[in-house]
Amino acid sequence: MPCANCGAPLTSAGLCPACGAAPTQAAHDPYAAGPGGAVPPPPGPGAGAPGSAPGHPGAAPGFPGQAPGFAQPGAPGMMPPAPAMPGGTGWGGGYGMAPQWSPFQSIQGLGTALMILFGVAAGTGVLSTVAYFRRASVLDDISEGRLWDSDPEGADDLVQAALGFTGVAMLAVAVLMIIWLYRARANTDGWAAPPATMSSKGWAIGGWFIPVANWVIPAIVVNDTWKRSDVRASVPGGRPGGRGLLWAWWVCYVLATLLYSVSAITRKSEDDVNDGDVTFSEYVDAGKAADNTAGVSSLLLIAAAILGIFVVRKIVALQNERVGLGGGAPGYGGPGFGGPVPAGYGAPQGGAPYPGAPYPPAPGAYPGGTAAPANPWGSGPQPPQAPPSGGIDFGKH
């Protein structure tokens, strides 16, 4: 470093051997060492901000021989860009964006209870069928004048008892069916599946309470649930299994409901006879026809209950197959989803630097022989030191 007075080189203690200038006379030197021996970087003539680290964007150019600055954490170039995932992205479904995951709720227990109730409803349907056809036979005896072979009061009591049992069974089936269907339909929202005709899972409840429409909407919701639960339907172009069983069940149910309504409308009451609106013979004939119609309705109700068991069983099996009964997010690993994300950069092995991140060379010296200034922003990570090659002999003192 030259003397500020005469230009002669200074000694290591900062004294000028030519003019004897003291260190304080050279304190204004911008390259003089600061506290602790650190030398700040000199401001250059560039357009960078004062005090910027060499090597950073916008930094002032350094002096000759200065080593480039080391990239700081977060700066461009600190780490190499992450490689692309093999095979593309993880979402490979063909039905728009990946569905948001929703917790899977098993429908196995509810499905089992519902199938049992369907069986009970089928049993009460048998009782109703027998009761209606028996009363129709009694009314036929009355119309033919065979009163000694008839028991109208006993026939009426049997019909009323059958109606009570059937009504309780059907009410229990309806309540549990709504709960089960809502849960089954909600499960499909977390899977890659074709779009549902009834987009909201709320139709699994509300669709049953809209007059006239409740003969159509519940069947559409069940069809959506069946279709979206089938793992084969999750692949674009996939062919899910046929759903003829579902439509046979629903047709039987709708026909049973319609025929029962017809029997109730066409039946005449005793008040009609007392008011003179119909004759006694017309009253008996109308009652016989209504009971025969109600008996056919009960037969269709039995068929609907039996088919309903198989529909519930099928949807439960499809959803169990979809999740594999092994837990985890629904749809994971199934068609429409890619494989697991590959592992990222692991920690470096002992004694080895991070791969792909070479360290900068040691800074050079200033003109005149002094050491280059330390980087005030830190020197970056250093590779760990290797352990000594020779072992330690603990037997020596």
Secondary structure, DSSP 8 states (H G I E B T S, - for coil): -B-TTT--B--TTS--TTT---GGGGTT-TTS--GGG-------SSSS-TT--TTSTT-----TT-------TTSTTSS------TTS-SB--SSSS----------HHHHHHHHHHHHHHHHHHHHHHHHHHHHHHHHHHHHTT-GGG--HHHHHHHHHHHHHHHHHHHHHHHHHHHHHHHHHHHHGGGS-----SS-STTHHHHGGGSTTGGGTHHHHHHHHHHHHH-GGGGSTT------HHHHHHHHHHHHHHHHHHHHHHH---HHHHHTTSS-HHHHHHHHHHHHHHHHHHHHHHHHHHHHHHHHHHHHHHHHHHHHTTS-SSTTTTSTTB------------TT---TT--------B-TTS-B----TT-----------SS---TT--
